[in-house]
Amino acid sequence: MSLSRKNDFPVFAQFPDMVYLDSAATAQKPAAVIEAEAAYYREANANPLRGLYDLSVRATDAYENAREAVRGFIGAASAKEIVFTRNATESLNLIAYSLGRAELCANDEILVAISEHHSNMLPWQMLARETGAKLRYLECDSSGIYTEEALRAALTPHTKIFAIAQISNVFGRIQPIAEFAKICHENGTLIVCDGAQSVPHIPVDVQALDVDFLAFSGHKMFAPMGIGVLYGKEALLQKMPPFLYGGEMIEYVTREGAEYAELPHKFEAGTVNVGGAVGLHVAIGYIRSVGFAEIMQREDALTALAVEQMRRIPHIQIIGGDDPAAHHGIVTFAVEGVHPHDIAAIFDADGIAVRAGHHCAQPLHQHLGVPSTARMSLAFYNDEQDIEKFIDTLKTVRRRMGFAG
Amino acid sequence: MPDNFYDEVLIDHNLHPQHLHGLPGATCSHAGMNPSCGDEITLHLTVQDGVIADGAFTGVGCAVSQASADIMLDLIIGRTVEEARALTALFRKMIAGEITPEELEQLEEAGALQNIARMPARVKCALLSWRTLEHLLDPDGTAAG
């Protein structure tokens, strides 16, 4: 395996013994990102988009250059299709509030994958309540597989929206989004893709996938917290009403109303997060410099190492099955007889950060019949020693909770 | 790192709870929940003449919430409602890190949960059954009598 990238991340110098296996919750930040955000505030901070003086022009340029970097990173046709938000959750809410309220009525249906994170479920529940549209769920099997046949069968002439994550934050399985998009479009259905867990880990090309919307968060892809992205096809974004109203999103305002700004500014009311966008720009550059070939090779190798050892330990159930190739850096598991919060507490005592609970996917846990689970999730900065320490602790969990073995 | 991660008392009450069962003839019951954890405990009490004659709990949760409920019932069964209220206040004082050594003794095995105060994420697990008890013993509640 290639050289460890841990030295690029200051947090690992701060806590050299820590094993961080919660990257699906948020990724650690490379020094280049931390420095770039600080440098923006030192050298270019002004309110952008009202550039009547040099510093404001610099801020505007920094922000728009970041948008262009995002466009290139996900293969969008135009920078007008890139809306900056706070995070994937806000991006998904934007679609539901703006497009959903304008376009849906009581006869319509919304189809949501049962494995969705609450952020790609609750906005649709809200929309269904407000419009009277019917909310339906597409169910997966215990491995997290959705078939094309099941999707075809679930779509009706009334289905306006299908919402699904490219990679579920519980299963780690990559869904065939391009195939799903084709099926949806044949039915006149829009596909909303949550890319929060995929964009940091695999190459994502919105035109190749042909998704109508893609939402993702900067903080899971090594950028600062508080910057996120909504990609939407230009024709759709054009006809959608604004989501938030206020400054920076208008052409002119009268006592009666306003003319809204062009895309994408129409959706970016108020002073925006330029520091975050600059950090995201540098994070994209950093991901490109490492390269998805290395990222995927490392993450898949470490995932395989973990899964292969986990399945040899008695009393461990891996959610989504034992096939290492099905889990992309995310391994959710249960230890028989031990509550996930106790599992996480034991890992924490050994200096290992893992997540426990329902991972913001309660309906999925109900569907799978498990109350809650523990999850380890990794990134390319993890190494074999991290996995070994994780496995060493995992082997002791039941004994430390008083079980014989 | 402590290999004996949780105190033996806690481990034992979690693995072998004495009071995890239904309680036919209970005079009052109340369900307590920690929605973010998924911990659920329903506390059942038989209160006669101001005395907690019997008690039990049902539900699921982590070792801390389960053991805390079992230890609490050990402590309060046979006590008056007034005594149980005072013990609940002491337990809260312990979790807040403000208890004296003399007071700690009154909590008997519940003292095993003292270190939970240092784990903010787990405080609500330890408090779940006590919070549920407080509700039952509230002057407006069903057990106050």
Interface residues (C-beta under 8 A of the other chain):
Chain A: V338 H339 P340 H341 D342 A345 I346 A349 D350 G351 G357 H358 P371 S372 T396 R400 M401 G402 F403
Chain B: M1 P2 D3 N4 F5 Y6 I11 D12 N14 L15 S36 C37 G38 V60 G61 C62 A63 V64 Q66 M119 A121 R122 C125
